[in-house]
Amino acid sequence: MRISFGGGGTDVSPYMEEKGGATLSTTIDKYTYCTLMARSDNAINVKSLDYDTLIKYDTNSEFLYDGKLDLVKATTKVMEVKSGFDLFLHSDAPPGSGLGTSSTLVVALVGAYMRWLRLPLSNYDIAELAYRIERQDAGIKGGKQDQYAATFGGFNFIEFLGETTVVNPLRIKRSTLNELEYRLMLCYTGKTRPSAGIIDDQVSSYIQAEETVVQALDRTKELAFEIKNALLLGKFNEFGLLLHEAWCTKKRFSIKITDPGIDELYEVARRSGAIGGKLLGAGGGGYLLLLCQFDKRHIVAENLERVGGKIVNFTFEFQGMQSWEINES
C-alpha cells in the first residue's frame, strides 16, 4: 500500500486529461495478499478475510456486479480466465483507509493471474490494466496514482499527461530516508469511508468550473512539485509546511473531506509538535500522515492517543507488486 505526500486529486478524470496531474508517493510495509490455487474444474471460490465473505460461482457466470467482491469478478472477466480456481484475499489495512487498499488488491489480483496464465505484462501494462478494471469495468470512482504506486513500489513522482502516464523513481539520500521515516507518523482516525461521494463532489465542481475547486486542484499540482523538491533537498521543515498547505488546499475540494473529529486530531498534533500533515486518500476518514519535529514525535503520539487516535508503525517498502509460486505435495 502507499502513502501519498502530494498531488492527490489531480490524478482523477477529467482533470488529469485536460490539465495534467502529478503525485508524489511511496509504498510502505502494509500489504494486500492474494493466494490463487488452480482447480481442475470450472468452479471459482473466493474467500475474503477482510470482508468475512465467501462467494462461489464459475467461469460461465455472468459476473454481475452486486457489491460482493466486484473487483475479483471484474479482474476475472477482463483477464478472460477460463479455468476454475480458489482465491484467498487478505489486507493489512481495512478498505476505505486511504492507503490505496482497493487498488492494491486489483494489482495483486492482476499479478496472481498474470503469473498463473503466463502473461508477459510490463509494470506499465499491469498498472493500466488495474486502473481500467477498477475505474471503468467495476465502476469504482477514484484516481490513477494508487495502481501505479502499488505496481512500481518505492518513492515515485508520477505524472499524468493526457493519455500518458510517466513514473519517475526518485533517488533519495539514505540519511534523508532515515530522518523522514523517523519523523513521519501514521495515525488512524478510527473510521473508514467510501471515497465515491467525495470524488463525485470534486469532479462535479471541476466540470462546473467552480473557481474555488479549480484553483485548489491547480495549486495541489504545483505543491506536488514543491514537496518533491523539498524532499530531494532534505528540507524537512519546508516539507512539513508544504504538507500542511496541501491539506488546507485539499479541504477545498469538497465539504465531505474532513469533519470535526478529524480536525481535532490534526489540531492536537500541530499543537503538540507536528509541523504539518494531511489525511490520506480521498478524505472522510482513514489515516492522518504527520511530519513531526524530531524531539516532539513522542509527545505528538501521546496526545493523539489521549484523544482517540491510534498510532500505527510503518517502514518504507521499495518493492512493488511481487508474485511467486510454490508447489506443495
C-alpha positions as CSV (number, residue, x, y, z in Angstrom):
1,M,0.0,0.0,0.0
2,R,1.1,3.6,-0.3
3,I,1.2,6.9,1.5
4,S,0.8,10.0,-0.7
5,F,2.5,13.2,0.1
6,G,1.1,15.5,-2.6
7,G,-0.9,15.8,-5.8
8,G,-3.8,13.6,-4.9
9,G,-6.9,14.6,-6.8
10,T,-5.1,15.8,-9.9
11,D,-4.9,12.1,-11.0
12,V,-8.7,12.0,-11.3
13,S,-10.6,12.4,-14.6
14,P,-11.3,14.7,-16.3
15,Y,-8.7,17.0,-14.7
16,M,-5.7,14.8,-15.5
17,E,-6.7,14.5,-19.2
18,E,-7.4,18.2,-19.6
19,K,-4.7,19.8,-17.4
20,G,-2.3,17.0,-16.5
21,G,-1.8,15.8,-13.0
22,A,1.2,14.9,-10.7
23,T,1.5,12.9,-7.5
24,L,4.3,12.1,-5.1
25,S,4.0,8.9,-3.0
26,T,5.9,5.9,-1.6
27,T,4.9,2.4,-0.7
28,I,5.1,1.1,2.9
29,D,5.1,-2.2,4.7
30,K,1.4,-2.7,4.6
31,Y,0.3,-5.3,2.0
32,T,-2.6,-6.9,0.2
33,Y,-2.2,-10.7,-0.3
34,C,-3.8,-12.8,-3.0
35,T,-3.3,-16.6,-3.0
36,L,-4.6,-18.5,-6.0
37,M,-4.9,-22.3,-6.2
38,A,-5.8,-23.7,-9.6
39,R,-8.6,-26.2,-9.9
40,S,-9.4,-28.9,-12.4
41,D,-13.0,-27.8,-12.9
42,N,-14.8,-24.5,-13.7
43,A,-15.6,-23.7,-10.1
44,I,-14.5,-20.4,-8.6
45,N,-14.4,-19.9,-4.8
46,V,-13.3,-16.6,-3.3
47,K,-12.7,-16.1,0.4
48,S,-12.0,-12.6,1.7
49,L,-10.8,-12.4,5.2
50,D,-11.3,-8.6,5.4
51,Y,-15.0,-8.8,4.5
52,D,-15.5,-12.2,6.1
53,T,-17.1,-13.2,2.8
54,L,-17.1,-16.3,0.7
55,I,-18.6,-16.3,-2.8
56,K,-18.9,-19.2,-5.2
57,Y,-19.5,-19.1,-8.9
58,D,-17.9,-20.5,-12.1
59,T,-16.2,-19.4,-15.3
60,N,-19.5,-19.5,-17.1
61,S,-21.1,-16.9,-14.8
62,E,-22.3,-13.5,-16.0
63,F,-20.2,-11.8,-13.3
64,L,-22.9,-9.5,-12.0
65,Y,-21.6,-6.5,-10.0
66,D,-23.6,-6.6,-6.8
67,G,-21.2,-5.3,-4.3
68,K,-19.9,-8.7,-3.3
69,L,-16.2,-8.7,-4.2
70,D,-16.8,-7.0,-7.5
71,L,-13.1,-6.3,-8.1
72,V,-12.5,-10.0,-8.2
73,K,-15.3,-10.5,-10.7
74,A,-14.1,-7.7,-12.9
75,T,-10.5,-8.9,-12.9
76,T,-11.5,-12.4,-13.7
77,K,-13.7,-11.2,-16.6
78,V,-11.2,-8.7,-18.1
79,M,-8.3,-11.2,-17.9
80,E,-10.5,-13.9,-19.6
81,V,-9.9,-16.6,-17.0
82,K,-11.3,-19.9,-18.4
83,S,-10.3,-22.3,-15.6
84,G,-11.5,-22.7,-12.1
85,F,-9.6,-21.6,-9.0
86,D,-9.7,-21.0,-5.3
87,L,-8.7,-17.5,-4.1
88,F,-7.9,-16.2,-0.7
89,L,-7.6,-12.5,0.0
90,H,-6.2,-10.5,2.9
91,S,-5.1,-6.9,3.5
92,D,-3.1,-5.3,6.3
93,A,-5.4,-2.3,6.4
94,P,-9.2,-2.0,6.1
95,P,-10.9,-0.9,2.9
96,G,-11.6,2.9,3.0
97,S,-8.4,3.6,5.0
98,G,-6.9,5.9,2.5
99,L,-3.8,3.7,1.8
100,G,-5.0,2.7,-1.7
101,T,-6.3,-0.7,-0.4
102,S,-8.8,-1.4,-3.3
103,S,-6.3,-0.5,-6.0
104,T,-3.6,-2.6,-4.3
105,L,-6.0,-5.5,-4.3
106,V,-6.6,-5.2,-8.0
107,V,-2.8,-5.1,-8.7
108,A,-2.3,-8.2,-6.5
109,L,-5.1,-10.0,-8.5
110,V,-3.6,-9.0,-11.8
111,G,-0.2,-10.2,-10.6
112,A,-1.5,-13.5,-9.5
113,Y,-3.5,-14.1,-12.7
114,M,-0.5,-12.9,-14.8
115,R,1.8,-15.5,-13.2
116,W,-0.8,-18.3,-13.4
117,L,-1.7,-17.5,-17.0
118,R,2.0,-16.8,-18.0
119,L,1.1,-13.3,-19.4
120,P,4.1,-11.1,-20.4
121,L,2.9,-7.8,-18.9
122,S,5.2,-4.9,-18.0
123,N,4.7,-2.7,-14.9
124,Y,3.0,-0.1,-17.1
125,D,0.7,-2.8,-18.5
126,I,-0.2,-4.0,-15.0
127,A,-0.9,-0.6,-13.7
128,E,-3.0,0.5,-16.7
129,L,-4.9,-2.8,-16.6
130,A,-5.6,-2.4,-12.9
131,Y,-6.8,1.1,-13.4
132,R,-9.2,0.0,-16.2
133,I,-10.6,-2.9,-14.1
134,E,-11.2,-0.8,-11.0
135,R,-12.4,2.5,-12.5
136,Q,-14.0,1.5,-15.8
137,D,-15.2,-2.1,-15.5
138,A,-16.1,-2.2,-11.8
139,G,-17.1,1.5,-11.9
140,I,-15.4,2.4,-8.6
141,K,-14.6,6.1,-8.5
142,G,-11.1,7.4,-7.8
143,G,-7.8,8.4,-9.3
144,K,-4.9,6.7,-11.1
145,Q,-1.9,7.1,-8.7
146,D,-2.7,4.1,-6.5
147,Q,-2.4,1.4,-9.2
148,Y,1.0,2.8,-10.3
149,A,2.3,3.1,-6.8
150,A,1.4,-0.5,-5.9
151,T,2.8,-1.8,-9.1
152,F,6.1,0.0,-9.2
153,G,6.8,0.4,-5.5
154,G,9.2,2.9,-3.7
155,F,9.3,6.7,-4.0
156,N,7.8,7.9,-7.3
157,F,6.9,11.2,-8.8
158,I,4.1,10.2,-11.2
159,E,3.0,12.5,-14.0
160,F,-0.4,12.1,-15.7
161,L,-0.1,13.7,-19.1
162,G,-3.3,13.2,-21.0
163,E,-3.4,9.5,-22.1
164,T,0.2,9.0,-21.0
165,T,1.5,8.2,-17.5
166,V,5.2,8.6,-16.6
167,V,6.7,7.1,-13.4
168,N,9.8,8.9,-12.2
169,P,11.6,6.9,-9.5
170,L,13.3,9.2,-7.0
171,R,16.9,8.8,-5.8
172,I,16.8,10.0,-2.2
173,K,19.8,10.0,0.1
174,R,19.8,7.3,2.8
175,S,20.2,9.9,5.5
176,T,17.1,11.7,4.2
177,L,15.1,8.5,4.2
178,N,16.2,7.6,7.7
179,E,15.2,11.0,9.1
180,L,11.9,11.0,7.1
181,E,11.0,7.6,8.4
182,Y,11.7,8.6,12.0
183,R,9.8,11.9,11.8
184,L,6.7,10.6,9.9
185,M,3.7,9.2,11.8
186,L,0.6,7.4,10.8
187,C,-2.5,8.0,13.0
188,Y,-5.6,6.0,12.4
189,T,-8.7,8.2,12.9
190,G,-10.9,5.3,14.0
191,K,-13.1,5.2,10.9
192,T,-13.1,4.3,7.3
193,R,-15.0,5.9,4.5
194,P,-16.2,5.3,0.9
195,S,-14.5,7.7,-1.4
196,A,-17.0,7.7,-4.2
197,G,-19.2,10.6,-2.8
198,I,-16.1,12.8,-2.2
199,I,-14.8,12.1,-5.7
200,D,-18.2,12.8,-7.2
201,D,-18.2,16.2,-5.4
202,Q,-14.8,17.1,-6.7
203,V,-15.5,16.0,-10.3
204,S,-18.8,17.8,-10.4
205,S,-17.4,21.0,-9.1
206,Y,-14.5,20.9,-11.6
207,I,-16.8,20.2,-14.5
208,Q,-18.9,23.1,-13.5
209,A,-15.8,25.3,-13.4
210,E,-16.3,26.3,-9.7
211,E,-13.4,28.6,-9.2
212,T,-12.5,27.5,-5.7
213,V,-12.1,23.9,-6.7
214,V,-10.3,24.5,-10.0
215,Q,-7.8,26.8,-8.2
216,A,-7.4,24.2,-5.4
217,L,-6.6,21.5,-7.9
218,D,-4.1,23.7,-9.8
219,R,-2.4,24.6,-6.5
220,T,-2.4,20.9,-5.5
221,K,-0.5,20.1,-8.6
222,E,2.0,22.9,-8.0
223,L,2.5,21.7,-4.4
224,A,3.3,18.2,-5.7
225,F,6.4,19.6,-7.4
226,E,7.4,21.8,-4.4
227,I,7.0,18.9,-2.0
228,K,9.1,16.7,-4.3
229,N,11.9,19.3,-4.4
230,A,11.9,19.8,-0.6
231,L,12.2,16.0,-0.2
232,L,15.1,15.6,-2.6
233,L,16.9,18.5,-0.9
234,G,16.3,17.2,2.6
235,K,14.5,20.3,3.7
236,F,12.3,18.8,6.4
237,N,10.7,21.9,7.9
238,E,9.7,23.1,4.4
239,F,8.5,19.6,3.6
240,G,6.2,19.6,6.7
241,L,4.9,23.1,6.0
242,L,4.1,22.2,2.4
243,L,2.2,19.1,3.6
244,H,0.1,21.4,5.8
245,E,-0.6,23.7,2.9
246,A,-1.5,20.7,0.8
247,W,-4.0,19.6,3.4
248,C,-5.6,23.0,3.7
249,T,-5.8,23.1,-0.1
250,K,-7.3,19.6,-0.3
251,K,-10.2,20.6,2.0
252,R,-11.4,23.0,-0.7
253,F,-12.2,20.1,-3.0
254,S,-15.3,19.0,-1.0
255,I,-17.0,19.7,2.3
256,K,-17.0,15.9,2.9
257,I,-13.2,15.6,3.1
258,T,-13.0,16.4,6.8
259,D,-15.2,16.5,9.9
260,P,-14.8,17.9,13.4
261,G,-13.2,14.7,14.8
262,I,-10.5,14.7,12.1
263,D,-9.9,18.4,12.5
264,E,-9.5,17.9,16.3
265,L,-6.9,15.2,15.8
266,Y,-5.0,17.3,13.3
267,E,-5.0,20.4,15.6
268,V,-3.9,18.3,18.6
269,A,-1.0,17.0,16.5
270,R,0.0,20.5,15.3
271,R,-0.1,21.9,18.9
272,S,2.0,19.0,20.1
273,G,4.8,19.4,17.6
274,A,3.7,18.2,14.2
275,I,5.0,20.6,11.6
276,G,2.3,19.5,9.1
277,G,0.4,16.6,7.7
278,K,-2.6,15.5,5.7
279,L,-5.4,13.0,5.6
280,L,-4.5,10.2,3.2
281,G,-6.8,9.1,0.4
282,A,-9.9,11.0,-0.8
283,G,-10.8,12.1,2.7
284,G,-13.6,11.5,5.3
285,G,-11.6,9.0,7.4
286,G,-8.7,6.6,7.4
287,Y,-5.2,7.7,8.3
288,L,-3.6,11.0,9.1
289,L,0.0,11.3,7.9
290,L,2.1,13.7,10.1
291,L,5.6,15.1,10.0
292,C,6.9,15.8,13.5
293,Q,9.7,17.9,14.9
294,F,12.4,15.4,15.7
295,D,12.2,15.9,19.5
296,K,8.4,16.1,19.7
297,R,7.3,12.9,18.0
298,H,6.7,11.1,21.3
299,I,4.6,14.0,22.6
300,V,2.5,14.1,19.4
301,A,1.9,10.3,19.7
302,E,0.9,10.5,23.4
303,N,-1.5,13.4,22.9
304,L,-3.1,11.8,19.8
305,E,-3.8,8.6,21.6
306,R,-5.2,10.5,24.5
307,V,-7.9,11.9,22.2
308,G,-8.7,8.6,20.5
309,G,-6.1,8.4,17.7
310,K,-4.2,5.1,17.1
311,I,-0.6,5.3,16.1
312,V,0.4,2.7,13.5
313,N,4.1,1.9,13.0
314,F,5.4,1.5,9.4
315,T,8.6,1.5,7.4
316,F,9.2,2.2,3.7
317,E,8.9,-0.6,1.2
318,F,10.9,-0.2,-2.0
319,Q,9.5,-3.2,-3.9
320,G,6.3,-3.0,-5.9
321,M,4.0,-5.9,-6.8
322,Q,5.7,-9.3,-6.3
323,S,4.4,-12.7,-7.3
324,W,5.7,-16.1,-6.7
325,E,4.6,-19.7,-6.8
326,I,5.2,-22.8,-4.7
327,N,4.4,-26.5,-5.3
328,E,3.0,-28.4,-2.4
329,S,2.7,-32.2,-2.5
